[in-house]
Amino acid sequence: MGNKKPLLPVKSDFVFKLIFGDQRNIDILTAFLRAVLDIPENEYDHLTIVDPFLKKESDDDKYAVLDVKLHTVSGSIIHIEIQLRVLSDMKARTIYSQSKLVTEQMASGDKWSTIKRAITIVITDEIFVLEGDGYHHQFRYCTRDGIEFSDLAEINSLDLGKLPLEDDNTDLWYWMKFIKSDDEEDMDMLAERSPQMRKAVGVLKELSDDEAAHLRYEAREMYRRDVESMKDDAICENDEKWQGVVAELHNAAADKNAEIADKDAEIADKDAEIERLRALLAKPNN
């Protein structure tokens, strides 16, 4: 018992990919998607995970791209990504990724009718959507009064930071709890929810007992921390440089103000001398 390894965190993109991005666990993925989306039920009849392997952006990239991308029975595209941090440009990045899901469907000569629905699911550890108390937001092209322009593009945000402590008796709450928690007792409780949840908890425990999975997770975490540390160092360095520039400008302004004050004093002295001479000239000759 003393050698028992702690549970790997599901909210790590590496662990999330191993659980939800494996075609052998398609029933787990299907149950999760049913809890998030409101697409027709027959869309789940045949889900195909696209490129289920960890891929790299380049040969020397140790930080493999970890997302889950799949096609539904009609050809619609669903893309799932999980992020621990919410960066300032994340909304723009999400819209860009969403747009690529649409444009990459079109080849030269294709008709517009070939475009299939593209759905993005963004899961964040930090709060992504500040407005409202809900932990799930669905965004589509529609007017303020609810008239929908098209359902071809849809973005769903899932904020783990907003998940209430008490369950709201929805399947989505339990899946969010599964992703957020790394507590063994929580997992045992969740396993009673459904067969798919029981399987998900079982897969997580198997991965957590796997030495190789732990080593890969720890390597990724170390690399991620190194990247974030380098970014923070660069920001600090830039801040120091900027503070130096500001200090130089402040000193230059202070010198200029002092110079102007000296000039003002000199002008004031000259004005006083002129007034004195005028007063002397104005006196009548004795």
C-alpha positions in Angstrom: 0.0 0.0 0.0 2.9 2.3 0.7 4.0 2.1 -2.9 0.7 3.1 -4.3 1.0 5.9 -6.7 -1.3 9.0 -6.5 -3.9 9.4 -9.2 -2.8 11.3 -12.3 -4.7 14.5 -12.8 -7.3 14.2 -15.6 -7.1 17.9 -16.2 -3.6 17.4 -17.5 -3.9 17.5 -21.3 -1.7 14.4 -21.4 -3.9 12.3 -19.1 -7.1 13.7 -20.7 -5.9 12.7 -24.1 -5.1 9.1 -22.9 -8.6 8.7 -21.5 -10.8 10.5 -23.9 -8.7 10.4 -27.1 -8.4 6.6 -27.4 -10.8 4.9 -29.8 -11.0 2.0 -27.4 -12.6 4.4 -24.9 -15.1 5.8 -27.4 -18.0 4.9 -25.1 -16.4 7.2 -22.4 -16.0 10.0 -24.9 -19.6 9.5 -26.2 -21.0 9.8 -22.7 -19.0 13.0 -22.0 -20.2 14.6 -25.3 -23.8 13.7 -24.6 -23.5 15.6 -21.4 -22.1 18.7 -23.1 -23.7 19.0 -26.5 -27.3 19.1 -27.9 -26.6 17.5 -31.3 -29.0 14.9 -32.7 -28.7 11.5 -30.9 -27.9 9.6 -34.2 -24.7 11.7 -34.5 -23.1 9.5 -31.8 -23.8 6.3 -33.8 -20.3 6.3 -35.2 -17.6 8.6 -33.7 -14.2 8.4 -35.3 -11.2 10.0 -33.5 -8.9 11.8 -35.9 -5.2 11.2 -35.4 -5.4 9.6 -32.0 -1.7 9.6 -31.4 0.4 12.3 -29.6 1.8 14.5 -32.4 4.5 17.1 -32.4 4.6 20.4 -34.2 8.3 19.8 -35.2 11.0 17.2 -34.8 12.6 18.9 -31.9 9.3 19.7 -30.1 9.1 17.8 -26.8 5.7 19.4 -26.0 3.4 17.3 -28.1 0.1 18.7 -29.2 -2.6 17.1 -27.1 -6.2 17.7 -28.1 -9.1 15.4 -29.1 -10.6 15.7 -32.6 -13.3 13.5 -34.0 -15.9 13.2 -36.7 -19.5 12.3 -36.1 -21.6 10.0 -38.3 -22.6 12.9 -40.6 -19.0 14.3 -40.9 -19.4 17.1 -38.3 -16.1 17.9 -36.6 -15.8 18.1 -32.8 -12.6 19.5 -31.3 -11.8 19.3 -27.6 -8.9 21.0 -25.8 -8.1 21.4 -22.2 -6.0 24.3 -20.8 -4.8 24.8 -17.3 -4.2 28.6 -17.7 -6.4 31.2 -19.4 -4.1 33.6 -21.3 -5.1 37.1 -22.3 -5.4 36.2 -26.0 -7.2 32.9 -25.5 -10.5 34.0 -27.0 -8.8 35.2 -30.1 -6.9 31.9 -30.3 -10.1 29.9 -29.8 -11.8 31.7 -32.6 -8.8 31.2 -34.9 -8.8 27.4 -34.1 -12.6 27.3 -34.7 -12.2 29.0 -38.0 -9.6 26.5 -39.1 -12.1 23.7 -38.4 -14.3 25.2 -41.1 -11.8 26.4 -43.7 -9.7 23.2 -43.6 -12.8 21.3 -45.0 -12.7 23.2 -48.2 -10.5 22.2 -51.1 -10.2 24.0 -54.5 -13.4 23.5 -56.4 -15.5 22.3 -53.5 -19.0 23.6 -53.1 -20.0 25.6 -50.0 -22.5 22.8 -49.2 -19.6 20.5 -48.3 -18.9 22.4 -45.1 -20.0 20.4 -42.1 -20.7 21.6 -38.6 -17.7 22.5 -36.5 -17.9 22.3 -32.7 -15.2 23.4 -30.3 -15.1 22.4 -26.6 -12.7 24.3 -24.4 -12.1 23.1 -20.9 -10.2 25.4 -18.6 -8.9 25.1 -15.0 -9.0 28.8 -14.6 -12.2 30.8 -15.3 -12.5 31.5 -19.0 -15.9 33.2 -19.2 -16.1 35.8 -16.4 -19.8 36.6 -17.0 -22.4 34.6 -15.1 -22.2 31.8 -12.6 -22.7 28.9 -15.0 -19.8 26.6 -15.7 -21.0 25.7 -19.2 -21.5 28.3 -22.0 -22.5 27.6 -25.5 -21.8 30.3 -28.2 -23.3 30.3 -31.7 -24.1 32.8 -34.5 -27.4 34.3 -33.4 -29.1 37.6 -32.7 -29.6 39.1 -29.3 -33.2 37.9 -29.3 -32.2 34.3 -30.2 -32.6 34.2 -34.0 -29.9 31.8 -35.2 -28.0 32.6 -38.3 -26.3 29.2 -38.6 -25.3 26.2 -36.4 -22.2 25.5 -38.5 -19.9 27.0 -35.9 -20.3 26.4 -32.1 -18.0 27.0 -29.2 -18.6 25.5 -25.8 -16.6 26.6 -22.7 -16.4 24.5 -19.6 -15.0 26.3 -16.6 -13.7 23.9 -13.9 -13.2 27.0 -11.6 -16.9 27.6 -11.6 -18.0 24.1 -10.8 -20.2 24.2 -7.7 -19.2 22.0 -4.7 -22.6 20.3 -4.6 -23.8 18.4 -7.6 -26.7 19.8 -9.7 -27.8 16.3 -10.7 -26.6 16.6 -14.3 -24.3 14.2 -16.1 -22.1 17.2 -17.0 -21.5 18.0 -13.4 -20.2 14.5 -12.7 -17.9 14.5 -15.8 -16.6 17.9 -14.8 -15.9 16.6 -11.3 -14.1 13.6 -12.8 -11.9 16.0 -14.8 -11.3 18.4 -11.9 -10.7 16.0 -9.0 -7.7 13.9 -8.2 -9.1 12.5 -5.0 -9.5 8.7 -4.7 -12.8 8.9 -2.7 -14.3 11.3 -5.2 -13.4 8.8 -8.0 -15.0 5.9 -6.1 -18.2 8.0 -5.7 -18.2 9.0 -9.4 -17.7 5.4 -10.5 -21.2 4.6 -9.2 -22.8 7.2 -11.5 -22.8 5.1 -14.8 -21.0 2.3 -16.5 -19.1 4.8 -18.7 -18.0 6.7 -15.6 -17.0 3.5 -13.9 -14.9 2.6 -16.9 -13.3 6.1 -17.0 -12.3 5.8 -13.4 -10.9 2.4 -14.0 -8.8 3.6 -17.0 -7.5 6.5 -14.8 -6.5 4.1 -12.0 -4.7 1.8 -14.5 -2.8 4.8 -16.0 -1.9 6.0 -12.5 -0.4 2.6 -11.7 1.6 2.6 -14.9 5.2 3.7 -14.3 5.7 4.7 -17.9 2.6 6.9 -17.9 3.8 8.6 -14.7 7.2 9.2 -16.2 5.7 10.7 -19.4 3.4 12.9 -17.4 6.2 14.1 -15.1 8.4 14.8 -18.2 5.6 16.9 -19.8 5.0 18.7 -16.6 8.6 19.5 -16.2 8.8 20.8 -19.8 5.6 22.8 -19.3 7.0 24.4 -16.2 10.3 25.2 -17.9 8.5 26.9 -20.8 6.3 28.9 -18.4 9.4 29.8 -16.4 11.2 31.0 -19.5 8.2 33.1 -20.4 8.0 34.6 -16.9 11.7 35.4 -17.0 11.3 37.1 -20.4 8.4 39.1 -19.0 10.4 40.1 -15.9 13.4 41.0 -18.1 11.1 43.1 -20.3 9.6 44.7 -17.2 13.0 45.6 -15.9 14.0 47.1 -19.2 10.8 49.0 -19.4 11.2 50.2 -15.8 14.7 51.4 -16.8 13.3 53.3 -19.8 10.6 54.8 -17.6 13.2 55.8 -15.1 15.4 57.4 -17.8 12.4 59.3 -19.1 11.5 60.4 -15.6 15.0 61.6 -14.9 15.2 63.4 -18.3 11.8 65.1 -17.6 13.0 66.1 -14.1 16.2 67.6 -15.6 14.2 69.5 -18.2 11.8 70.8 -15.5 14.8 72.0 -13.5 16.3 73.7 -16.5 12.9 75.3 -17.2 12.7 76.4 -13.6 16.2 78.0 -13.8 15.2 79.8 -17.0 12.0 81.0 -15.3 14.1 82.3 -12.3 16.5 84.0 -14.7 13.7 85.7 -16.6 12.1 86.7 -13.4 15.3 88.3 -12.3 15.6 90.2 -15.6 12.0 91.3 -15.3 12.7 92.6 -11.8 15.8 94.5 -13.1 13.8 96.0 -15.9 11.1 97.1 -13.5 13.7 98.7 -11.2 15.3 100.6 -14.1 11.8 101.7 -15.3 11.1 103.0 -11.8 14.4 105.0 -11.8 13.7 106.5 -15.2 10.2 107.5 -14.1 11.5 109.5 -11.2 11.5 113.3 -11.8 14.9 114.9 -12.1 15.9 116.9 -9.0 
